[in-house]
């Protein structure tokens, strides 16, 4: 069996750690996710933190804002790593789903996360 | 005046710039003065994709910025000129004496720098460059977001 995927959540302030706490509460400890904050980081130091979190493994990197420093840095990193894909606009639904689908190839897992994340956003009927 | 903010920010184009300042000021363009990004077409595309389509992004060297600054000042839209470090902003100000205000928006921890504010870390050389800018009459303040209080250069450099 091939290695299961790693997920890295990189976001502003404490968002990534808080999302992981929420994933743990729903999916338990076997989620394969690592949290990285951009607090106090310039681009170079954030890149080093991301590289350490990925540690050369196949990974999906989840970032908060499409136009933010986390997304730009993750995209720059992914460019040099064939087995790393970046998903922007992270939400809890896509992370919980990812925790249960880490056996997928990285490309499939990233595309699935985008679909699940999009489906989770909606206007509640009243 | 069309360029409403000259900012030093080592995260370059990011949320604080595009949303925090951009929304508040109603900007229509961002000029990123950075030799590395200017030379990297892929990185330029990446930044363009991350910025709302209503905001134009221009990439320039210091020389190109000096050459085109008058055009940007005539632009009916408001704009932000951004550098990733103190050295580049100092060079830009030397080439453009009309720059009267510089915003220190984010310079993060690195070896040789000491903390001046939560979001400003400077080497002695960087502090001296900021003081020199202020000495030439440029108003240098640190302010990460429009909603926070500007901190004068004397309190950080």
Interface residues (C-beta under 8 A of the other chain):
Chain A: X12 X38 X40 X41 X42 X43 X44 X45 X65 X66 X67 X68 X69 X71 X72 X75 X76 X79
Chain B: X10 X11 X12 X13 X14 X15 X18 X19 X42 X43 X46 X47 X49 X50 X51 X52 X106 X107 X108 X109 X110
